[in-house]
Amino acid sequence: MRADELKMISIVQHFPDDRIDNISQITREEIERSGVKFQKGSRIAITAGSRGISNIATIIKAIVDHVRSQGAYPFIIPAMGSHGGATAQGQRKVLEHYGITEETMGVPIVSSMDVVSIPSD
């Protein structure tokens, strides 16, 4: 078959529009729907990773705000293995790249590679 004998047809592909317009609001609603409550005065660790979650800074900030609204004291810890060179400072830099800093979140970021040995029985 020659190229001038080929029949061509136009194809239109439609991609679903699954975006969330108000990420902060939906995040808060999902936390409330889960029924999770935070004890007033308790310290709550919020993990932040490096696996390409869209809008992660917005999501983490909404979680921080929700935890704080219940009278708890949130803080952020990096939740990644070798990213950032597997160093505490490197992992802070990864979070910074995603817009997650102590300034933008309004809470401390506790990044440490310290290890605690748990005795086995």
TAVEN-V79099 format. One record per pair of residues at least 12 apart in sequence whose ideal C-beta (glycine too) atoms are under 10 Angstrom apart, sorted by sequence separation. I is the first residue (numbers start at 0). J is the second residue. D is the distance in whole Angstrom. If there is no record, write none. Layout:
i = (I;I)
j = (J;J)
d = (D;D)
This chain:
i = (47;63;77;78;82;83;45;46;62;77;83;95;45;59;76;77;79;94;45;47;77;79;46;59;75;77;78;94;45;77;91;93;45;76;90;91;92;43;75;91;43;45;90;45;87;89;90;43;44;77;87;88;90;43;87;89;42;43;75;86;87;88;41;75;87;43;75;86;87;74;83;85;26;37;41;43;45;47;49;50;29;37;41;42;43;44;45;46;47;48;49;50;75;35;37;39;40;41;42;43;44;45;46;47;48;49;74;22;23;26;30;35;37;38;39;40;41;42;43;44;45;46;47;48;49;73;75;76;77;22;26;29;30;37;38;39;40;41;42;44;46;47;48;49;50;73;74;75;76;77;22;25;26;28;29;36;37;38;39;45;46;49;73;74;75;76;77;19;22;23;26;27;31;35;37;44;48;49;72;73;74;75;76;77;18;19;22;23;26;27;30;36;37;59;72;74;75;76;77;18;21;22;25;26;29;30;37;63;23;24;27;28;19;22;23;26;27;56;59;60;67;22;23;26;30;55;59;60;67;21;59;63;64;66;23;27;49;56;57;58;63;64;23;48;55;56;62;63;64;47;54;55;56;60;63;49;54;55;56;59;60;48;49;52;59;60;47;48;51;60;47;49;56;59;49;56;48;47;47;45;47;45;45;47;43;45;44;42)
j = (59;75;89;90;94;95;58;59;75;90;96;108;59;73;90;91;93;108;60;62;92;94;62;75;91;93;94;110;62;94;108;110;63;94;108;109;110;62;94;110;63;65;110;66;108;110;111;65;66;99;109;110;112;66;110;112;66;67;99;110;111;112;66;100;112;69;101;112;113;101;110;112;54;65;69;71;73;75;77;78;58;66;70;71;72;73;74;75;76;77;78;79;104;65;67;69;70;71;72;73;74;75;76;77;78;79;104;53;54;57;61;66;68;69;70;71;72;73;74;75;76;77;78;79;80;104;106;107;108;54;58;61;62;69;70;71;72;73;74;76;78;79;80;81;82;105;106;107;108;109;55;58;59;61;62;69;70;71;72;78;79;82;106;107;108;109;110;53;56;57;60;61;65;69;71;78;82;83;106;107;108;109;110;111;53;54;57;58;61;62;65;71;72;94;107;109;110;111;112;54;57;58;61;62;65;66;73;99;60;61;64;65;57;60;61;64;65;94;97;98;105;61;62;65;69;94;98;99;106;61;99;103;104;106;64;68;90;97;98;99;104;105;65;90;97;98;104;105;106;90;97;98;99;103;106;93;98;99;100;103;104;93;94;97;104;105;93;94;97;106;94;96;103;106;97;104;97;97;99;99;104;104;106;108;106;108;109;109)
d = (5;7;9;9;10;10;10;9;9;4;9;9;6;10;9;7;7;7;10;9;10;9;10;7;10;7;10;8;5;6;6;10;6;10;9;10;10;9;7;5;9;10;5;7;10;9;9;10;10;9;9;7;8;5;4;10;10;9;7;9;5;10;9;9;5;9;8;6;9;9;9;7;9;8;9;5;5;5;8;9;10;5;8;7;7;8;7;8;7;8;8;8;6;9;9;7;6;5;5;5;6;5;6;6;5;4;9;9;9;8;8;9;9;8;3;7;7;8;7;8;7;8;6;5;9;8;6;10;7;5;5;9;7;4;8;7;7;10;7;5;4;9;10;10;9;9;5;7;7;9;10;9;9;10;10;7;7;7;10;9;9;4;5;5;5;5;5;9;10;6;9;6;8;9;4;9;8;7;8;9;7;7;7;9;9;8;5;8;4;8;5;9;9;9;9;5;9;8;10;10;10;6;8;6;10;9;8;10;7;8;8;10;10;9;4;9;5;9;9;9;8;7;10;8;10;9;9;8;8;10;6;10;9;9;8;9;8;6;8;10;5;8;9;10;5;4;9;7;10;9;10;8;5;7;5;5;9;7;9;9;6;9;8;9;6;8;9;9;9;9;6;9;7;9;7;8;9;8;5;10;9;9;8;8;10;10;8;10)
